[in-house]
Amino acid sequence: MTVRSVFLVSLVLLLGGCAGNQDAENALKPDARLSSPSPVPSSNNIPPTPTPIVSQTESPTSTPIGWQDIDKTPAQLRPYVDDMLALNLVLPDAQMPDANRLNAPISRREFAKWLLLTNNRFHQSRPTKQIRIDRPSSTPTFQDIPNSDPDFAILQSLADAGILPSTLSRDTKNEGKNDRFKPSEALTREELLRWKMPFDSRPLQGDVLAIETLRKTLPFQDLSKVIHPETLRLVALDLQNGDRSNLRRSLGYTTLLQPQRSVTRAEAAAVLWSIGAEGAVLTAKDLLKGSSIPTTPTPTPASSMDTKTTP
């Protein structure tokens, strides 16, 4: 091989190496398609809106949890419960035990909220029948319900209206014992009747009977377990409503009141299905039909308790 040939071969190899090095450098350079492009100036100089970040523990919309055991609700209560659910008047409270179970005991706090909400909704066109919501700055009546409590305004308003027993109400038997509300305790049947009947009360037919007479004449075997003697008069008032009676609607036919037994949420919903005073009754079904005018039920003899009513 001549010197010229050797020179040409060396030149070719040198140029090929340089090309290889250039290819390697190009391979190490970042791909322009993967780099962040420079922002394009907006014509109106408004910065782009960032995409909202949703926490894994939060929902974009606040959706109440549903009732998991609605299919286990007693058939006799189901029509009342369905009407109240359709009106969004009985909602689960995630803070409560067994919050999504209709057939679990309802707390005093829950029922108080349902009671005020239902009454004000039923009488939405009659402000004189509504419970006025108190200001958050009011002095607390219950020691265990401070101004910072999320339900302070509701519970304070019910106490101010005399619906919830408190230091503001007259109760000589429990004087000094009503300074606490005990919101997490289960609501008893006696308490349910004492809180609800102010919205349904009507004059007793005939002479007002003495407490001892009521114990003998009312159709319950266990009235001795009633804590407040005045509850007996409320029982008599309630039974005068016949099929509109809170007790008959929520408990069905029974000869045992079991006044200290806890109330389920389904039973509470059945009680709140109807609100009426002075002979005028308004029901959840009336609201669903678009009527806000209380109806006067057909008088039912107090002694007749065997008639069944479909809500």
One Martini backbone bead per residue (centre of mass of N, CA, C, O) as a GRO file, in nm:
protein
  311
    1MET     BB    1   0.097   0.035   0.022
    2THR     BB    2   0.070   0.346  -0.011
    3VAL     BB    3   0.097   0.649   0.133
    4ARG     BB    4  -0.166   0.763   0.014
    5SER     BB    5  -0.355   0.532   0.110
    6VAL     BB    6  -0.302   0.563   0.412
    7PHE     BB    7  -0.403   0.853   0.434
    8LEU     BB    8  -0.698   0.801   0.340
    9VAL     BB    9  -0.778   0.595   0.556
   10SER     BB   10  -0.726   0.779   0.803
   11LEU     BB   11  -0.926   1.001   0.723
   12VAL     BB   12  -1.184   0.827   0.730
   13LEU     BB   13  -1.161   0.738   1.029
   14LEU     BB   14  -1.162   1.021   1.153
   15LEU     BB   15  -1.438   1.113   1.043
   16GLY     BB   16  -1.608   0.882   1.168
   17GLY     BB   17  -1.543   0.953   1.466
   18CYS     BB   18  -1.661   1.232   1.468
   19ALA     BB   19  -1.951   1.143   1.398
   20GLY     BB   20  -1.985   0.965   1.646
   21ASN     BB   21  -1.949   1.186   1.857
   22GLN     BB   22  -2.189   1.356   1.760
   23ASP     BB   23  -2.403   1.139   1.811
   24ALA     BB   24  -2.355   1.119   2.116
   25GLU     BB   25  -2.421   1.409   2.183
   26ASN     BB   26  -2.708   1.402   2.071
   27ALA     BB   27  -2.810   1.173   2.263
   28LEU     BB   28  -2.757   1.355   2.535
   29LYS     BB   29  -2.960   1.535   2.452
   30PRO     BB   30  -3.246   1.681   2.509
   31ASP     BB   31  -3.567   1.660   2.436
   32ALA     BB   32  -3.761   1.913   2.326
   33ARG     BB   33  -4.049   1.769   2.380
   34LEU     BB   34  -3.982   1.736   2.710
   35SER     BB   35  -3.970   2.021   2.747
   36SER     BB   36  -4.065   2.315   2.878
   37PRO     BB   37  -4.248   2.545   2.759
   38SER     BB   38  -4.286   2.850   2.688
   39PRO     BB   39  -4.485   3.083   2.775
   40VAL     BB   40  -4.763   3.224   2.638
   41PRO     BB   41  -4.862   3.516   2.587
   42SER     BB   42  -5.128   3.684   2.692
   43SER     BB   43  -5.354   3.907   2.564
   44ASN     BB   44  -5.483   3.976   2.878
   45ASN     BB   45  -5.282   3.908   3.123
   46ILE     BB   46  -5.402   3.634   3.237
   47PRO     BB   47  -5.358   3.404   3.446
   48PRO     BB   48  -5.367   3.090   3.483
   49THR     BB   49  -5.575   2.844   3.604
   50PRO     BB   50  -5.550   2.631   3.841
   51THR     BB   51  -5.573   2.313   3.925
   52PRO     BB   52  -5.758   2.160   4.136
   53ILE     BB   53  -5.701   2.012   4.455
   54VAL     BB   54  -5.795   1.695   4.576
   55SER     BB   55  -5.840   1.537   4.844
   56GLN     BB   56  -5.856   1.211   4.956
   57THR     BB   57  -6.057   1.307   5.214
   58GLU     BB   58  -6.217   1.469   4.995
   59SER     BB   59  -6.498   1.607   4.848
   60PRO     BB   60  -6.610   1.815   4.606
   61THR     BB   61  -6.879   1.723   4.741
   62SER     BB   62  -7.137   1.742   4.976
   63THR     BB   63  -7.232   1.415   5.084
   64PRO     BB   64  -7.448   1.241   5.237
   65ILE     BB   65  -7.492   0.978   5.403
   66GLY     BB   66  -7.642   0.680   5.393
   67TRP     BB   67  -7.879   0.440   5.451
   68GLN     BB   68  -7.807   0.097   5.515
   69ASP     BB   69  -8.098  -0.012   5.678
   70ILE     BB   70  -8.377   0.045   5.532
   71ASP     BB   71  -8.465  -0.262   5.472
   72LYS     BB   72  -8.505  -0.301   5.809
   73THR     BB   73  -8.751  -0.149   5.829
   74PRO     BB   74  -9.041  -0.142   5.942
   75ALA     BB   75  -9.325  -0.154   5.758
   76GLN     BB   76  -9.494   0.054   5.936
   77LEU     BB   77  -9.260   0.289   5.896
   78ARG     BB   78  -9.182   0.331   5.594
   79PRO     BB   79  -9.377   0.555   5.488
   80TYR     BB   80  -9.272   0.777   5.678
   81VAL     BB   81  -8.973   0.765   5.606
   82ASP     BB   82  -8.995   0.819   5.301
   83ASP     BB   83  -9.114   1.105   5.328
   84MET     BB   84  -8.879   1.228   5.494
   85LEU     BB   85  -8.660   1.167   5.282
   86ALA     BB   86  -8.789   1.331   5.046
   87LEU     BB   87  -8.747   1.607   5.235
   88ASN     BB   88  -8.472   1.609   5.392
   89LEU     BB   89  -8.529   1.566   5.733
   90VAL     BB   90  -8.344   1.291   5.752
   91LEU     BB   91  -8.010   1.301   5.850
   92PRO     BB   92  -7.709   1.207   5.875
   93ASP     BB   93  -7.459   1.196   6.144
   94ALA     BB   94  -7.119   1.152   6.146
   95GLN     BB   95  -7.079   1.197   6.472
   96MET     BB   96  -7.244   0.949   6.517
   97PRO     BB   97  -7.334   0.659   6.613
   98ASP     BB   98  -7.446   0.483   6.371
   99ALA     BB   99  -7.515   0.710   6.146
  100ASN     BB  100  -7.636   0.495   5.902
  101ARG     BB  101  -7.878   0.401   6.115
  102LEU     BB  102  -8.220   0.379   6.155
  103ASN     BB  103  -8.225   0.130   6.387
  104ALA     BB  104  -8.087   0.318   6.574
  105PRO     BB  105  -8.029   0.513   6.815
  106ILE     BB  106  -8.121   0.830   6.909
  107SER     BB  107  -8.014   1.127   6.986
  108ARG     BB  108  -8.075   1.420   7.138
  109ARG     BB  109  -7.946   1.596   6.924
  110GLU     BB  110  -8.080   1.487   6.670
  111PHE     BB  111  -8.379   1.530   6.747
  112ALA     BB  112  -8.366   1.832   6.791
  113LYS     BB  113  -8.293   1.900   6.498
  114TRP     BB  114  -8.531   1.762   6.358
  115LEU     BB  115  -8.754   1.919   6.503
  116LEU     BB  116  -8.689   2.204   6.405
  117LEU     BB  117  -8.673   2.152   6.102
  118THR     BB  118  -8.960   2.038   6.067
  119ASN     BB  119  -9.132   2.264   6.181
  120ASN     BB  120  -9.022   2.494   5.991
  121ARG     BB  121  -9.103   2.347   5.730
  122PHE     BB  122  -9.407   2.307   5.776
  123HIS     BB  123  -9.407   2.640   5.863
  124GLN     BB  124  -9.293   2.825   5.621
  125SER     BB  125  -9.577   3.014   5.599
  126ARG     BB  126  -9.558   3.032   5.941
  127PRO     BB  127  -9.378   3.215   6.156
  128THR     BB  128  -9.552   3.175   6.426
  129LYS     BB  129  -9.463   2.847   6.422
  130GLN     BB  130  -9.174   2.908   6.461
  131ILE     BB  131  -8.846   2.864   6.550
  132ARG     BB  132  -8.628   3.078   6.677
  133ILE     BB  133  -8.311   3.159   6.601
  134ASP     BB  134  -8.042   3.198   6.777
  135ARG     BB  135  -7.777   3.360   6.886
  136PRO     BB  136  -7.439   3.284   6.928
  137SER     BB  137  -7.408   3.512   7.172
  138SER     BB  138  -7.552   3.367   7.368
  139THR     BB  139  -7.621   3.247   7.667
  140PRO     BB  140  -7.571   2.958   7.797
  141THR     BB  141  -7.775   2.703   7.937
  142PHE     BB  142  -7.576   2.476   7.880
  143GLN     BB  143  -7.276   2.349   7.992
  144ASP     BB  144  -7.247   2.134   7.729
  145ILE     BB  145  -7.334   2.405   7.537
  146PRO     BB  146  -7.153   2.596   7.378
  147ASN     BB  147  -7.099   2.837   7.144
  148SER     BB  148  -6.902   2.631   6.979
  149ASP     BB  149  -7.123   2.463   6.912
  150PRO     BB  150  -7.271   2.362   6.616
  151ASP     BB  151  -7.575   2.343   6.785
  152PHE     BB  152  -7.639   2.588   6.962
  153ALA     BB  153  -7.873   2.746   6.826
  154ILE     BB  154  -8.080   2.515   6.838
  155LEU     BB  155  -8.073   2.437   7.143
  156GLN     BB  156  -8.121   2.722   7.254
  157SER     BB  157  -8.393   2.773   7.115
  158LEU     BB  158  -8.547   2.535   7.250
  159ALA     BB  159  -8.503   2.640   7.536
  160ASP     BB  160  -8.631   2.924   7.501
  161ALA     BB  161  -8.916   2.779   7.412
  162GLY     BB  162  -8.956   2.521   7.619
  163ILE     BB  163  -8.889   2.232   7.497
  164LEU     BB  164  -8.636   2.213   7.661
  165PRO     BB  165  -8.523   2.120   7.943
  166SER     BB  166  -8.432   2.374   8.187
  167THR     BB  167  -8.347   2.649   8.379
  168LEU     BB  168  -8.594   2.805   8.236
  169SER     BB  169  -8.773   2.589   8.337
  170ARG     BB  170  -9.037   2.427   8.501
  171ASP     BB  171  -8.891   2.180   8.743
  172THR     BB  172  -8.911   2.059   9.052
  173LYS     BB  173  -8.803   1.765   9.029
  174ASN     BB  174  -8.533   1.891   8.845
  175GLU     BB  175  -8.394   2.094   9.008
  176GLY     BB  176  -8.065   2.150   8.886
  177LYS     BB  177  -8.064   1.911   8.635
  178ASN     BB  178  -8.092   2.117   8.361
  179ASP     BB  179  -7.779   2.218   8.293
  180ARG     BB  180  -7.778   1.959   8.109
  181PHE     BB  181  -7.814   1.786   7.795
  182LYS     BB  182  -7.681   1.532   7.683
  183PRO     BB  183  -7.640   1.477   7.356
  184SER     BB  184  -7.536   1.156   7.340
  185GLU     BB  185  -7.781   1.051   7.446
  186ALA     BB  186  -8.040   0.860   7.443
  187LEU     BB  187  -8.357   0.866   7.346
  188THR     BB  188  -8.658   0.860   7.499
  189ARG     BB  189  -8.991   0.816   7.500
  190GLU     BB  190  -9.052   1.034   7.706
  191GLU     BB  191  -8.888   1.260   7.574
  192LEU     BB  192  -9.025   1.264   7.302
  193LEU     BB  193  -9.304   1.348   7.411
  194ARG     BB  194  -9.214   1.611   7.563
  195TRP     BB  195  -9.103   1.753   7.296
  196LYS     BB  196  -9.351   1.711   7.088
  197MET     BB  197  -9.633   1.798   7.222
  198PRO     BB  198  -9.623   2.114   7.192
  199PHE     BB  199  -9.704   2.070   6.872
  200ASP     BB  200  -9.988   1.879   6.952
  201SER     BB  201 -10.161   2.014   7.141
  202ARG     BB  202 -10.474   1.958   7.319
  203PRO     BB  203 -10.751   1.956   7.465
  204LEU     BB  204 -10.904   1.788   7.686
  205GLN     BB  205 -11.156   1.574   7.704
  206GLY     BB  206 -11.299   1.712   7.933
  207ASP     BB  207 -11.185   1.645   8.221
  208VAL     BB  208 -10.914   1.676   8.415
  209LEU     BB  209 -10.718   1.435   8.521
  210ALA     BB  210 -10.572   1.279   8.750
  211ILE     BB  211 -10.291   1.110   8.788
  212GLU     BB  212 -10.407   0.853   8.928
  213THR     BB  213 -10.628   0.812   8.717
  214LEU     BB  214 -10.443   0.776   8.471
  215ARG     BB  215 -10.302   0.517   8.568
  216LYS     BB  216 -10.584   0.351   8.542
  217THR     BB  217 -10.681   0.440   8.231
  218LEU     BB  218 -10.444   0.387   8.083
  219PRO     BB  219 -10.315   0.149   7.821
  220PHE     BB  220 -10.076   0.089   8.047
  221GLN     BB  221  -9.876  -0.113   8.265
  222ASP     BB  222  -9.590   0.091   8.300
  223LEU     BB  223  -9.638   0.388   8.443
  224SER     BB  224  -9.435   0.369   8.691
  225LYS     BB  225  -9.177   0.443   8.489
  226VAL     BB  226  -9.244   0.725   8.500
  227ILE     BB  227  -9.088   1.018   8.591
  228HIS     BB  228  -9.304   1.225   8.490
  229PRO     BB  229  -9.623   1.289   8.572
  230GLU     BB  230  -9.697   1.481   8.325
  231THR     BB  231  -9.675   1.260   8.106
  232LEU     BB  232  -9.960   1.144   8.138
  233ARG     BB  233 -10.102   1.382   8.002
  234LEU     BB  234  -9.957   1.349   7.732
  235VAL     BB  235 -10.064   1.071   7.670
  236ALA     BB  236 -10.361   1.152   7.667
  237LEU     BB  237 -10.335   1.363   7.442
  238ASP     BB  238 -10.220   1.175   7.226
  239LEU     BB  239 -10.457   0.959   7.221
  240GLN     BB  240 -10.676   1.164   7.114
  241ASN     BB  241 -10.554   1.139   6.807
  242GLY     BB  242 -10.533   0.851   6.754
  243ASP     BB  243 -10.385   0.786   6.452
  244ARG     BB  244 -10.209   1.060   6.523
  245SER     BB  245 -10.046   0.932   6.722
  246ASN     BB  246  -9.727   0.900   6.819
  247LEU     BB  247  -9.740   0.621   6.953
  248ARG     BB  248  -9.898   0.466   6.731
  249ARG     BB  249  -9.705   0.533   6.494
  250SER     BB  250  -9.428   0.420   6.632
  251LEU     BB  251  -9.548   0.146   6.802
  252GLY     BB  252  -9.824   0.074   6.786
  253TYR     BB  253  -9.957  -0.189   6.929
  254THR     BB  254  -9.962  -0.145   7.294
  255THR     BB  255  -9.927  -0.210   7.664
  256LEU     BB  256  -9.628  -0.091   7.645
  257LEU     BB  257  -9.426   0.188   7.689
  258GLN     BB  258  -9.136   0.205   7.779
  259PRO     BB  259  -9.015   0.505   7.865
  260GLN     BB  260  -8.681   0.420   7.883
  261ARG     BB  261  -8.665   0.360   7.598
  262SER     BB  262  -8.516   0.372   7.312
  263VAL     BB  263  -8.501   0.554   7.011
  264THR     BB  264  -8.531   0.536   6.689
  265ARG     BB  265  -8.496   0.687   6.390
  266ALA     BB  266  -8.751   0.571   6.264
  267GLU     BB  267  -8.943   0.652   6.493
  268ALA     BB  268  -8.881   0.955   6.480
  269ALA     BB  269  -8.979   0.996   6.189
  270ALA     BB  270  -9.274   0.911   6.247
  271VAL     BB  271  -9.334   1.137   6.447
  272LEU     BB  272  -9.250   1.381   6.240
  273TRP     BB  273  -9.463   1.338   6.009
  274SER     BB  274  -9.646   1.485   6.234
  275ILE     BB  275  -9.803   1.815   6.275
  276GLY     BB  276 -10.008   1.946   6.551
  277ALA     BB  277 -10.258   2.199   6.646
  278GLU     BB  278 -10.569   2.262   6.736
  279GLY     BB  279 -10.664   2.021   6.523
  280ALA     BB  280 -10.420   2.071   6.333
  281VAL     BB  281 -10.275   1.891   6.052
  282LEU     BB  282  -9.939   1.813   5.939
  283THR     BB  283  -9.774   1.647   5.671
  284ALA     BB  284  -9.542   1.512   5.466
  285LYS     BB  285  -9.745   1.451   5.239
  286ASP     BB  286  -9.844   1.738   5.203
  287LEU     BB  287  -9.570   1.853   5.107
  288LEU     BB  288  -9.539   1.662   4.859
  289LYS     BB  289  -9.819   1.791   4.737
  290GLY     BB  290  -9.796   2.119   4.810
  291SER     BB  291  -9.902   2.149   5.103
  292SER     BB  292  -9.935   2.417   5.382
  293ILE     BB  293 -10.217   2.326   5.500
  294PRO     BB  294 -10.371   2.243   5.761
  295THR     BB  295 -10.542   1.959   5.876
  296THR     BB  296 -10.852   1.829   5.986
  297PRO     BB  297 -10.925   1.566   6.145
  298THR     BB  298 -11.114   1.313   6.208
  299PRO     BB  299 -11.274   1.236   6.468
  300THR     BB  300 -11.148   1.029   6.738
  301PRO     BB  301 -11.199   0.818   6.962
  302ALA     BB  302 -11.006   0.751   7.237
  303SER     BB  303 -11.097   0.434   7.257
  304SER     BB  304 -11.007   0.410   6.956
  305MET     BB  305 -10.725   0.174   6.854
  306ASP     BB  306 -10.800  -0.027   6.584
  307THR     BB  307 -10.728   0.175   6.369
  308LYS     BB  308 -10.591   0.188   6.050
  309THR     BB  309 -10.325   0.388   5.902
  310THR     BB  310 -10.236   0.534   5.596
  311PRO     BB  311 -10.001   0.779   5.504
   0.00000   0.00000   0.00000
